Amino acid sequence: MWTSEGNHHFVFDRFYNQFLIRKRWDVPYSRTAQMLKETCNCDDKRIGKERISVFVVKQFDKKKMTTIKKN
């Protein structure tokens, strides 16, 4: 995963096979890709000489963490 020009980029194949499957994700590959496109407005792009499929999503805003002091 990397961020450039205000967008996050990630290789979907690697994300699905090395992360989601290990977390026992049971939604099929194509349905998961469709869910990302519909929910997060991801675009699918081909990059590099090997034409790797990369998903691109607008950069997320960081949430500020608030801490509560205990007395």
Secondary structure as UniProt FT lines:
FT   STRAND          2..4
FT   TURN            5..6
FT   STRAND          7..11
FT   HELIX           12..15
FT   HELIX           16..20
FT   TURN            21..24
FT   HELIX           29..40
FT   STRAND          43..47
FT   TURN            48..51
FT   STRAND          52..58
//
